[in-house]
Amino acid sequence: MTYQLIDAGSGITDIQMDFFDEGVNLFVSRKVAGDAQKALTQVKVLEADARRDYADLFPLPEVVIEDEGGML
């Protein structure tokens, strides 16, 4: 996940976030009232929201079942 904080003027900061580095074709953004410091407090919230709202785009981790020496 990568993000940019962009001063949109009038005390508004735009968080622009993408997940291209993870192989996921998703771009999201959110406007935050306040400066870059205030917007930084919302980056993790936006990331969590995007991962939850678009969960179908993110690959699930592979589950490895190991044989513990017994018969299956």
Backbone atoms as SQL, in Angstrom:
CREATE TABLE atoms (id INTEGER PRIMARY KEY, chain TEXT, resi INTEGER, resn TEXT, atom TEXT, x REAL, y REAL, z REAL);
INSERT INTO atoms VALUES
  (1, 'A', 1, 'MET', 'N', 0.835, -1.155, 0.000),
  (2, 'A', 1, 'MET', 'CA', 0.000, 0.000, 0.000),
  (3, 'A', 1, 'MET', 'C', 0.890, 1.232, 0.000),
  (4, 'A', 2, 'THR', 'N', 0.543, 2.174, -0.853),
  (5, 'A', 2, 'THR', 'CA', 1.243, 3.452, -0.863),
  (6, 'A', 2, 'THR', 'C', 0.201, 4.556, -0.787),
  (7, 'A', 3, 'TYR', 'N', 0.612, 5.691, -0.241),
  (8, 'A', 3, 'TYR', 'CA', -0.327, 6.809, -0.136),
  (9, 'A', 3, 'TYR', 'C', 0.400, 8.128, -0.316),
  (10, 'A', 4, 'GLN', 'N', -0.404, 9.145, -0.658),
  (11, 'A', 4, 'GLN', 'CA', 0.077, 10.515, -0.763),
  (12, 'A', 4, 'GLN', 'C', -0.883, 11.403, -0.013),
  (13, 'A', 5, 'LEU', 'N', -0.358, 12.431, 0.617),
  (14, 'A', 5, 'LEU', 'CA', -1.178, 13.451, 1.256),
  (15, 'A', 5, 'LEU', 'C', -1.089, 14.701, 0.401),
  (16, 'A', 6, 'ILE', 'N', -2.233, 15.197, -0.049),
  (17, 'A', 6, 'ILE', 'CA', -2.258, 16.345, -0.955),
  (18, 'A', 6, 'ILE', 'C', -3.066, 17.465, -0.314),
  (19, 'A', 7, 'ASP', 'N', -2.445, 18.641, -0.219),
  (20, 'A', 7, 'ASP', 'CA', -3.136, 19.811, 0.312),
  (21, 'A', 7, 'ASP', 'C', -4.146, 20.275, -0.726),
  (22, 'A', 8, 'ALA', 'N', -5.427, 20.143, -0.403),
  (23, 'A', 8, 'ALA', 'CA', -6.488, 20.517, -1.337),
  (24, 'A', 8, 'ALA', 'C', -6.934, 21.965, -1.131),
  (25, 'A', 9, 'GLY', 'N', -6.303, 22.666, -0.207),
  (26, 'A', 9, 'GLY', 'CA', -6.665, 24.054, 0.066),
  (27, 'A', 9, 'GLY', 'C', -7.831, 24.151, 1.036),
  (28, 'A', 10, 'SER', 'N', -8.056, 25.330, 1.566),
  (29, 'A', 10, 'SER', 'CA', -9.157, 25.603, 2.503),
  (30, 'A', 10, 'SER', 'C', -9.134, 24.675, 3.721),
  (31, 'A', 11, 'GLY', 'N', -7.946, 24.264, 4.150),
  (32, 'A', 11, 'GLY', 'CA', -7.829, 23.419, 5.332),
  (33, 'A', 11, 'GLY', 'C', -8.239, 21.974, 5.120),
  (34, 'A', 12, 'ILE', 'N', -8.199, 21.522, 3.879),
  (35, 'A', 12, 'ILE', 'CA', -8.570, 20.151, 3.532),
  (36, 'A', 12, 'ILE', 'C', -7.333, 19.425, 3.003),
  (37, 'A', 13, 'THR', 'N', -7.130, 18.198, 3.460),
  (38, 'A', 13, 'THR', 'CA', -6.051, 17.354, 2.949),
  (39, 'A', 13, 'THR', 'C', -6.677, 16.109, 2.345),
  (40, 'A', 14, 'ASP', 'N', -6.234, 15.752, 1.159),
  (41, 'A', 14, 'ASP', 'CA', -6.743, 14.580, 0.458),
  (42, 'A', 14, 'ASP', 'C', -5.740, 13.439, 0.628),
  (43, 'A', 15, 'ILE', 'N', -6.222, 12.303, 1.141),
  (44, 'A', 15, 'ILE', 'CA', -5.397, 11.099, 1.229),
  (45, 'A', 15, 'ILE', 'C', -5.692, 10.284, -0.024),
  (46, 'A', 16, 'GLN', 'N', -4.679, 10.021, -0.821),
  (47, 'A', 16, 'GLN', 'CA', -4.821, 9.178, -2.004),
  (48, 'A', 16, 'GLN', 'C', -3.996, 7.920, -1.776),
  (49, 'A', 17, 'MET', 'N', -4.652, 6.777, -1.905),
  (50, 'A', 17, 'MET', 'CA', -4.023, 5.507, -1.542),
  (51, 'A', 17, 'MET', 'C', -4.253, 4.484, -2.642),
  (52, 'A', 18, 'ASP', 'N', -3.207, 3.686, -2.912),
  (53, 'A', 18, 'ASP', 'CA', -3.384, 2.584, -3.857),
  (54, 'A', 18, 'ASP', 'C', -2.702, 1.337, -3.328),
  (55, 'A', 19, 'PHE', 'N', -3.076, 0.220, -3.928),
  (56, 'A', 19, 'PHE', 'CA', -2.559, -1.081, -3.508),
  (57, 'A', 19, 'PHE', 'C', -1.876, -1.788, -4.678),
  (58, 'A', 20, 'PHE', 'N', -1.433, -1.031, -5.660),
  (59, 'A', 20, 'PHE', 'CA', -0.807, -1.591, -6.859),
  (60, 'A', 20, 'PHE', 'C', 0.444, -2.389, -6.518),
  (61, 'A', 21, 'ASP', 'N', 1.189, -1.960, -5.495),
  (62, 'A', 21, 'ASP', 'CA', 2.415, -2.665, -5.114),
  (63, 'A', 21, 'ASP', 'C', 2.133, -4.058, -4.558),
  (64, 'A', 22, 'GLU', 'N', 0.871, -4.331, -4.218),
  (65, 'A', 22, 'GLU', 'CA', 0.466, -5.645, -3.729),
  (66, 'A', 22, 'GLU', 'C', -0.216, -6.463, -4.821),
  (67, 'A', 23, 'GLY', 'N', -0.204, -5.914, -6.040),
  (68, 'A', 23, 'GLY', 'CA', -0.840, -6.612, -7.151),
  (69, 'A', 23, 'GLY', 'C', -2.349, -6.463, -7.160),
  (70, 'A', 24, 'VAL', 'N', -2.865, -5.478, -6.433),
  (71, 'A', 24, 'VAL', 'CA', -4.306, -5.241, -6.355),
  (72, 'A', 24, 'VAL', 'C', -4.611, -3.935, -7.072),
  (73, 'A', 25, 'ASN', 'N', -5.506, -3.991, -8.041),
  (74, 'A', 25, 'ASN', 'CA', -5.875, -2.823, -8.830),
  (75, 'A', 25, 'ASN', 'C', -6.953, -2.027, -8.091),
  (76, 'A', 26, 'LEU', 'N', -6.522, -1.241, -7.101),
  (77, 'A', 26, 'LEU', 'CA', -7.459, -0.473, -6.277),
  (78, 'A', 26, 'LEU', 'C', -6.838, 0.861, -5.912),
  (79, 'A', 27, 'PHE', 'N', -7.605, 1.927, -6.125),
  (80, 'A', 27, 'PHE', 'CA', -7.226, 3.282, -5.739),
  (81, 'A', 27, 'PHE', 'C', -8.383, 3.851, -4.925),
  (82, 'A', 28, 'VAL', 'N', -8.096, 4.387, -3.747),
  (83, 'A', 28, 'VAL', 'CA', -9.114, 5.017, -2.913),
  (84, 'A', 28, 'VAL', 'C', -8.598, 6.366, -2.435),
  (85, 'A', 29, 'SER', 'N', -9.518, 7.234, -2.060),
  (86, 'A', 29, 'SER', 'CA', -9.110, 8.524, -1.510),
  (87, 'A', 29, 'SER', 'C', -10.135, 8.973, -0.477),
  (88, 'A', 30, 'ARG', 'N', -9.688, 9.855, 0.389),
  (89, 'A', 30, 'ARG', 'CA', -10.570, 10.425, 1.407),
  (90, 'A', 30, 'ARG', 'C', -10.090, 11.831, 1.722),
  (91, 'A', 31, 'LYS', 'N', -11.028, 12.755, 1.818),
  (92, 'A', 31, 'LYS', 'CA', -10.710, 14.126, 2.198),
  (93, 'A', 31, 'LYS', 'C', -10.843, 14.250, 3.712),
  (94, 'A', 32, 'VAL', 'N', -9.874, 14.935, 4.323),
  (95, 'A', 32, 'VAL', 'CA', -9.834, 15.094, 5.769),
  (96, 'A', 32, 'VAL', 'C', -9.763, 16.578, 6.078),
  (97, 'A', 33, 'ALA', 'N', -10.591, 17.033, 7.012),
  (98, 'A', 33, 'ALA', 'CA', -10.515, 18.418, 7.464),
  (99, 'A', 33, 'ALA', 'C', -9.281, 18.558, 8.343),
  (100, 'A', 34, 'GLY', 'N', -8.339, 19.371, 7.901),
  (101, 'A', 34, 'GLY', 'CA', -7.120, 19.574, 8.676),
  (102, 'A', 34, 'GLY', 'C', -5.883, 19.468, 7.808),
  (103, 'A', 35, 'ASP', 'N', -4.733, 19.611, 8.453),
  (104, 'A', 35, 'ASP', 'CA', -3.455, 19.576, 7.748),
  (105, 'A', 35, 'ASP', 'C', -2.957, 18.135, 7.590),
  (106, 'A', 36, 'ALA', 'N', -1.729, 17.999, 7.094),
  (107, 'A', 36, 'ALA', 'CA', -1.150, 16.674, 6.845),
  (108, 'A', 36, 'ALA', 'C', -1.034, 15.860, 8.132),
  (109, 'A', 37, 'GLN', 'N', -0.732, 16.503, 9.248),
  (110, 'A', 37, 'GLN', 'CA', -0.636, 15.787, 10.524),
  (111, 'A', 37, 'GLN', 'C', -1.972, 15.144, 10.890),
  (112, 'A', 38, 'LYS', 'N', -3.049, 15.875, 10.701),
  (113, 'A', 38, 'LYS', 'CA', -4.382, 15.325, 10.971),
  (114, 'A', 38, 'LYS', 'C', -4.691, 14.188, 10.001),
  (115, 'A', 39, 'ALA', 'N', -4.335, 14.371, 8.725),
  (116, 'A', 39, 'ALA', 'CA', -4.590, 13.335, 7.720),
  (117, 'A', 39, 'ALA', 'C', -3.817, 12.059, 8.031),
  (118, 'A', 40, 'LEU', 'N', -2.610, 12.193, 8.561),
  (119, 'A', 40, 'LEU', 'CA', -1.811, 11.007, 8.916),
  (120, 'A', 40, 'LEU', 'C', -2.525, 10.122, 9.932),
  (121, 'A', 41, 'THR', 'N', -3.335, 10.722, 10.786),
  (122, 'A', 41, 'THR', 'CA', -4.067, 9.930, 11.775),
  (123, 'A', 41, 'THR', 'C', -5.162, 9.099, 11.109),
  (124, 'A', 42, 'GLN', 'N', -5.511, 9.420, 9.877),
  (125, 'A', 42, 'GLN', 'CA', -6.586, 8.722, 9.184),
  (126, 'A', 42, 'GLN', 'C', -6.099, 7.718, 8.139),
  (127, 'A', 43, 'VAL', 'N', -4.801, 7.651, 7.897),
  (128, 'A', 43, 'VAL', 'CA', -4.260, 6.742, 6.881),
  (129, 'A', 43, 'VAL', 'C', -4.587, 5.287, 7.209),
  (130, 'A', 44, 'LYS', 'N', -4.320, 4.865, 8.424),
  (131, 'A', 44, 'LYS', 'CA', -4.593, 3.469, 8.806),
  (132, 'A', 44, 'LYS', 'C', -6.093, 3.164, 8.771),
  (133, 'A', 45, 'VAL', 'N', -6.925, 4.154, 9.092),
  (134, 'A', 45, 'VAL', 'CA', -8.383, 3.975, 9.042),
  (135, 'A', 45, 'VAL', 'C', -8.822, 3.753, 7.601),
  (136, 'A', 46, 'LEU', 'N', -8.317, 4.579, 6.686),
  (137, 'A', 46, 'LEU', 'CA', -8.666, 4.440, 5.273),
  (138, 'A', 46, 'LEU', 'C', -8.185, 3.090, 4.745),
  (139, 'A', 47, 'GLU', 'N', -6.978, 2.682, 5.118),
  (140, 'A', 47, 'GLU', 'CA', -6.466, 1.389, 4.669),
  (141, 'A', 47, 'GLU', 'C', -7.358, 0.247, 5.159),
  (142, 'A', 48, 'ALA', 'N', -7.720, 0.274, 6.434),
  (143, 'A', 48, 'ALA', 'CA', -8.574, -0.782, 6.991),
  (144, 'A', 48, 'ALA', 'C', -9.939, -0.794, 6.307),
  (145, 'A', 49, 'ASP', 'N', -10.508, 0.385, 6.069),
  (146, 'A', 49, 'ASP', 'CA', -11.800, 0.475, 5.389),
  (147, 'A', 49, 'ASP', 'C', -11.716, -0.113, 3.981),
  (148, 'A', 50, 'ALA', 'N', -10.654, 0.236, 3.254),
  (149, 'A', 50, 'ALA', 'CA', -10.498, -0.256, 1.876),
  (150, 'A', 50, 'ALA', 'C', -10.328, -1.769, 1.857),
  (151, 'A', 51, 'ARG', 'N', -9.520, -2.296, 2.759),
  (152, 'A', 51, 'ARG', 'CA', -9.302, -3.748, 2.795),
  (153, 'A', 51, 'ARG', 'C', -10.589, -4.494, 3.167),
  (154, 'A', 52, 'ARG', 'N', -11.401, -3.899, 4.023),
  (155, 'A', 52, 'ARG', 'CA', -12.667, -4.533, 4.403),
  (156, 'A', 52, 'ARG', 'C', -13.702, -4.390, 3.279),
  (157, 'A', 53, 'ASP', 'N', -13.845, -3.177, 2.739),
  (158, 'A', 53, 'ASP', 'CA', -14.858, -2.914, 1.720),
  (159, 'A', 53, 'ASP', 'C', -14.583, -3.640, 0.413),
  (160, 'A', 54, 'TYR', 'N', -13.308, -3.870, 0.109),
  (161, 'A', 54, 'TYR', 'CA', -12.929, -4.513, -1.154),
  (162, 'A', 54, 'TYR', 'C', -12.177, -5.814, -0.886),
  (163, 'A', 55, 'ALA', 'N', -12.580, -6.530, 0.135),
  (164, 'A', 55, 'ALA', 'CA', -11.902, -7.763, 0.543),
  (165, 'A', 55, 'ALA', 'C', -11.806, -8.769, -0.600),
  (166, 'A', 56, 'ASP', 'N', -12.793, -8.762, -1.504),
  (167, 'A', 56, 'ASP', 'CA', -12.778, -9.712, -2.616),
  (168, 'A', 56, 'ASP', 'C', -11.626, -9.474, -3.587),
  (169, 'A', 57, 'LEU', 'N', -11.006, -8.291, -3.545),
  (170, 'A', 57, 'LEU', 'CA', -9.879, -7.988, -4.437),
  (171, 'A', 57, 'LEU', 'C', -8.542, -8.476, -3.879),
  (172, 'A', 58, 'PHE', 'N', -8.497, -8.695, -2.571),
  (173, 'A', 58, 'PHE', 'CA', -7.240, -9.071, -1.934),
  (174, 'A', 58, 'PHE', 'C', -7.148, -10.590, -1.833),
  (175, 'A', 59, 'PRO', 'N', -6.040, -11.159, -2.292),
  (176, 'A', 59, 'PRO', 'CA', -5.896, -12.611, -2.213),
  (177, 'A', 59, 'PRO', 'C', -5.788, -13.072, -0.756),
  (178, 'A', 60, 'LEU', 'N', -6.408, -14.200, -0.482),
  (179, 'A', 60, 'LEU', 'CA', -6.304, -14.774, 0.859),
  (180, 'A', 60, 'LEU', 'C', -4.961, -15.481, 1.004),
  (181, 'A', 61, 'PRO', 'N', -4.382, -15.441, 2.189),
  (182, 'A', 61, 'PRO', 'CA', -3.120, -16.165, 2.384),
  (183, 'A', 61, 'PRO', 'C', -3.361, -17.660, 2.249),
  (184, 'A', 62, 'GLU', 'N', -2.361, -18.356, 1.719),
  (185, 'A', 62, 'GLU', 'CA', -2.478, -19.801, 1.563),
  (186, 'A', 62, 'GLU', 'C', -2.408, -20.477, 2.924),
  (187, 'A', 63, 'VAL', 'N', -3.312, -21.425, 3.131),
  (188, 'A', 63, 'VAL', 'CA', -3.313, -22.196, 4.362),
  (189, 'A', 63, 'VAL', 'C', -2.586, -23.510, 4.078),
  (190, 'A', 64, 'VAL', 'N', -1.547, -23.750, 4.838),
  (191, 'A', 64, 'VAL', 'CA', -0.760, -24.963, 4.661),
  (192, 'A', 64, 'VAL', 'C', -1.106, -25.921, 5.786),
  (193, 'A', 65, 'ILE', 'N', -1.579, -27.083, 5.422),
  (194, 'A', 65, 'ILE', 'CA', -1.907, -28.109, 6.411),
  (195, 'A', 65, 'ILE', 'C', -0.791, -29.148, 6.365),
  (196, 'A', 66, 'GLU', 'N', -0.112, -29.257, 7.495),
  (197, 'A', 66, 'GLU', 'CA', 0.984, -30.211, 7.559),
  (198, 'A', 66, 'GLU', 'C', 0.527, -31.500, 8.221),
  (199, 'A', 67, 'ASP', 'N', 0.984, -32.586, 7.683),
  (200, 'A', 67, 'ASP', 'CA', 0.708, -33.901, 8.256),
  (201, 'A', 67, 'ASP', 'C', 1.564, -34.043, 9.513),
  (202, 'A', 68, 'GLU', 'N', 0.919, -34.367, 10.616),
  (203, 'A', 68, 'GLU', 'CA', 1.653, -34.499, 11.885),
  (204, 'A', 68, 'GLU', 'C', 2.121, -35.945, 12.111),
  (205, 'A', 69, 'GLY', 'N', 2.311, -36.672, 11.035),
  (206, 'A', 69, 'GLY', 'CA', 2.788, -38.032, 11.160),
  (207, 'A', 69, 'GLY', 'C', 1.695, -39.066, 11.237),
  (208, 'A', 70, 'GLY', 'N', 0.453, -38.636, 11.324),
  (209, 'A', 70, 'GLY', 'CA', -0.664, -39.562, 11.384),
  (210, 'A', 70, 'GLY', 'C', -1.264, -39.759, 10.012),
  (211, 'A', 71, 'MET', 'N', -2.256, -40.593, 9.933),
  (212, 'A', 71, 'MET', 'CA', -2.926, -40.836, 8.667),
  (213, 'A', 71, 'MET', 'C', -4.050, -39.830, 8.502),
  (214, 'A', 72, 'LEU', 'N', -4.257, -39.396, 7.304),
  (215, 'A', 72, 'LEU', 'CA', -5.332, -38.461, 7.021),
  (216, 'A', 72, 'LEU', 'C', -6.562, -39.162, 6.573);
